[in-house]
């Protein structure tokens, strides 16, 4: 069976840490990767992203590890993603996500925490200072 894999992130300037995350997603199946909206990044992280959402989306569209790049929703993070019916949701090692809520929304999906790649070096909050 071909597995659909869902991933999320800001991806504010793709770097080796992002590439490691995306390649781990790709190893699991067909990738659907959601790019956070500018307004949500600012609200959640307290600062606007360095690169706007269209630039970040285009970078993911060009990644060999991403089959489908999707712009996130501004208010309802998950409703537009339900039709994907992912088999696996891949979370980054440092992503704050409500696993129970994800399991409730995406029933039957397995939640996997993916491994970091040199997190003390390749992390957007460090690289975008």
Buried (B, 14 or more C-beta within 10 A) or exposed (E): EEEBBBBBBBBBBBBEBBBBBBBBBBEBBBBBBBBBBBEBBEEEBEEEBBBEBEBBBBBBEEBEBBBBBBBBBEEEBBEEBEEBEBBBBBBBEEBEBEEEEBBEBBEEBBBBEBEBBEBEEBBBEEBBE
